[in-house]
């Protein structure tokens, strides 16, 4: 877990968890930051791409293809960092 997930505003974290959970009809409160997107949540590439597109639209950010999004925490970290201005857009 990186610093962004530790300081991510609760609203950002909750919104990201809602987007991720909605993809597989999972309750956001059941998602954990250490959950692996493909192993524990059984997301395939299309699922991850759809999540990325929705997050980019919702938060007005760009998530480059080369960003390693392996866990739920990785997604929360990147979105929080980009939204809070830690990552140049």
C-alpha positions as CSV (number, residue, x, y, z in Angstrom):
1,X,0.0,0.0,0.0
2,X,1.4,3.4,-0.9
3,X,1.0,6.7,0.8
4,X,-1.9,7.8,-1.5
5,X,-4.3,5.1,-0.1
6,X,-3.4,6.2,3.4
7,X,-4.3,9.8,2.7
8,X,-6.9,9.3,0.1
9,X,-10.0,11.2,1.0
10,X,-12.7,8.8,2.1
11,X,-15.0,10.0,-0.7
12,X,-12.5,9.1,-3.4
13,X,-11.8,5.7,-1.9
14,X,-15.6,5.0,-1.5
15,X,-16.3,6.1,-5.1
16,X,-13.5,3.9,-6.5
17,X,-14.7,0.9,-4.4
18,X,-18.3,1.5,-5.7
19,X,-17.1,1.5,-9.3
20,X,-15.0,-1.7,-8.8
21,X,-17.7,-3.5,-6.9
22,X,-20.4,-2.6,-9.4
23,X,-18.5,-4.5,-12.1
24,X,-19.1,-7.8,-10.4
25,X,-22.0,-6.9,-8.2
26,X,-19.9,-6.9,-5.1
27,X,-20.7,-4.8,-2.0
28,X,-18.0,-2.1,-1.7
29,X,-17.6,-2.7,2.0
30,X,-16.5,-6.3,1.2
31,X,-13.6,-5.1,-1.0
32,X,-10.2,-4.9,0.6
33,X,-7.2,-2.9,-0.7
34,X,-5.0,-6.0,-0.9
35,X,-7.5,-8.0,-3.1
36,X,-5.9,-8.9,-6.4
37,X,-8.1,-7.9,-9.3
38,X,-7.7,-11.1,-11.3
39,X,-7.0,-13.7,-8.6
40,X,-9.4,-12.8,-5.8
41,X,-12.0,-10.9,-7.8
42,X,-11.7,-12.8,-11.1
43,X,-11.6,-9.7,-13.2
44,X,-10.4,-10.1,-16.8
45,X,-8.8,-7.5,-19.0
46,X,-12.2,-6.2,-20.2
47,X,-13.4,-5.7,-16.7
48,X,-10.3,-3.7,-15.8
49,X,-10.6,-1.6,-18.9
50,X,-14.2,-0.8,-18.2
51,X,-13.3,0.2,-14.6
52,X,-10.5,2.4,-15.9
53,X,-12.8,4.1,-18.4
54,X,-15.4,4.8,-15.8
55,X,-12.9,6.1,-13.3
56,X,-11.3,8.4,-16.0
57,X,-14.7,9.8,-16.8
58,X,-15.8,10.2,-13.2
59,X,-12.6,11.8,-11.9
60,X,-11.5,13.6,-15.1
61,X,-8.2,11.9,-15.1
62,X,-6.1,9.8,-17.5
63,X,-4.8,6.4,-16.4
64,X,-2.1,5.3,-18.9
65,X,-1.9,1.8,-20.1
66,X,1.5,1.3,-18.4
67,X,0.2,2.0,-14.9
68,X,0.3,-1.4,-13.0
69,X,-3.1,-1.9,-11.5
70,X,-2.9,-5.2,-9.8
71,X,-4.8,-4.8,-6.6
72,X,-7.8,-2.7,-5.5
73,X,-5.3,-0.6,-3.5
74,X,-3.3,0.1,-6.7
75,X,-6.5,1.5,-8.3
76,X,-7.4,3.6,-5.2
77,X,-3.8,4.9,-4.9
78,X,-3.6,6.0,-8.6
79,X,-7.0,7.6,-8.6
80,X,-6.3,9.4,-5.4
81,X,-2.9,10.6,-6.5
82,X,-4.1,11.8,-9.8
83,X,-7.1,13.5,-8.3
84,X,-5.1,15.2,-5.6
85,X,-2.5,16.4,-8.1
86,X,0.4,14.1,-7.1
87,X,0.5,12.8,-10.7
88,X,0.9,15.2,-13.6
89,X,-1.9,14.8,-16.1
